[in-house]
Amino acid sequence: MKPEQAIASLARLAELRQQEVERQQAEVAGKQRVRERYQRNLDRLDTLYRNVGASGAGLAAAALNSGNYKHSVMQLAHAHRNDLALHDADLAVSRQTLASASRRHESVNQLLERQRQDLKRAQDVQEQKRQDEMAALMWQRRPA
């Protein structure tokens, strides 16, 4: 394979790795937004739980209703916390996948850059040889 072809192949691979990184970044960002929604909902449920019965209603039926309501809110918040914990674990896995994809992309980019530098160096050497040969020919042809 010619060096130019190898560089073109590596450039394509680097582009694919970049797309993978961007896809993983979008996935992590989406999961982070969902996590923030979970957290806001939990904050609202906690506020709701604390404010139930704060009106000072003294009737027994109202107190019983308030207790049942608080219990329901507490159960919902507990289920929500469990869902958030599962989502956090999934988010951690996605972040690890993103980090891995970023490392792979960076290693391909470094290899691509080295290949480009090697090709440039080889081209520079060839150009210098050509110029040296032309200079030698001109020197040999000069009038005595």
Disulfide bonds with the S-S distance in Angstrom:
none
